[in-house]
């Protein structure tokens, strides 16, 4: 404004004369400098935090890529693996419901429904452990053992 339109300067914004820049008080200068220093420290802290977040995001991206590759490589369970898991589940269910040679129960569970109820009560927030899913898996496990 002072360079291109010197005649249109409002007097309340611009003082006339050469000593106008010298009228800034030392207190105002130090206050502005302290504000600037505080903002620079905050900026440095935020930039450091940003770098940490970027490193974390990169690690997550790499982990995601590794998981995608693993899923692509392994795909679904083979029939043999699924049969092995079903046999393990079936044997454990039978063990829980079996009796010792002396006739004493090997566990506190009276039937398969009691096992399902106990699992749901203790692990209700675990995905895949619904009553329906457990009943299906236990039934498949029992069928798998009966085939032998």
N, C-alpha and C positions, 0 to 999 in steps of 0.2 A: 504494500500500500504506500509506504513511504517513498519507494523508488518510482513506481509507475504512476501513482495518483497523489502526489504530495499535497495538492490543494484540497483534496477531499477527505483528509484525515480528521476524524472527530477529536476535538480538543480534550474531551474527558478520557480518551484512550491514549492519546499520544501527547507527551509534553514537548514543548518546543525547546530547542537549544541543544547544546552538545553534552550537557551534564546529565541528561535523562537516564542513560544506562548506568550511571554511577549512583543513582538514587536507590538501587536495590539494597536492602539492609543485609547486614551480615547474618542476622538471625534467620531471615527468610531463605538466604542461600544455604545455610547449614541445615535448615529444616528440609528443604528440597533435596539436598545431598543425602541426608539420612533416609528419606523416603526412597530415593533411588537405590541406595545401598540395600535397604530391606527388600525391595522388589527384585534386585539382582540375586540376592541370596535365595529368595523364594523361587525365582526362575531356575536357578541352578539345581535346587532340590527337586523341582518338578521335572526338569530334564533328566535328572538321574533316575527318578521314579519311572519316567517314560521308558528309559532304556531297559530297566528291569522288567517292565510289563512287556516290552517288545521281545525280550529274551524268553520270557515265559510263554508268550504267544507262539513264538517260533518252536519252542519245545513241544507245546501242545499240538501244533501242526505236524511236527515230525512224528509224534506219538500216534496221532490220528492216521497218518499215512502208513505207519507200521502196522496198525490194527487193520486197516483196509487190506494191506498186502497179506496179512495173516489170514483174514477171512477168505480172501480170494484163493490163497494157497490151500487152506484146510477145508473150506467149504463145509458141507454137512458131515455128520458122523457117518462112518462106514457102518454097514450092517453088523459087522463083527464087533465094533466098538459099542454100538447101541445094545446088542445082545449081552455084552459083558456088563454094561451098566445095569441092564434089567436084571441080570442074574445076581449082581451084588445087592441091588435093592430087594429082590425077592428073598435072598438068603437072610438079610438083616431083618426083614419083616417076620419071617418064620422064626428067627432066633428070638425076637422080642415076644412072640406068642407061644413059644415052645415051653416044655416042662423038663426038669432035670430027671434023671433015671429014678430018683426017689419020689417023683411026682410033684415037686415044688415048682411053681412058675419061675421062669428065668427073668421076668421083668414084672413091673406093676401093670402093664397093659393087658387088658382082657381080650381085646379084639383090634382089628385093623382100624376101625373108626376111632378108637381111643388114641391110637398113634397119630392119626391125622389131626384130631382135635388138639393134641399136645403140641404138635408141630406148628399148627396155625396159631395157637395161643402164645407160643414163645417167639415165633418169627413171622408175625402178621405183616411186617413191612418189607419182607424180602420178596422181590418179584418172582413169579413162577411158583409160589407155594400156596396156591389157593386150594380149597377143598376139592374142587372138581379136578384140578391138575393132579393133585396127589392121589386121588382115587383112581384116575386113569393110569398113572404111572405104576401104582401098586398092582392094579389088575393086570397090566401088561407084564409086570415082573413075575407075578404068580403064574401066568400063562407060560412064560418063558421057562420057568423051572419045571412045570408039569410036562413040557415037551421032552424032557430028558428021560 
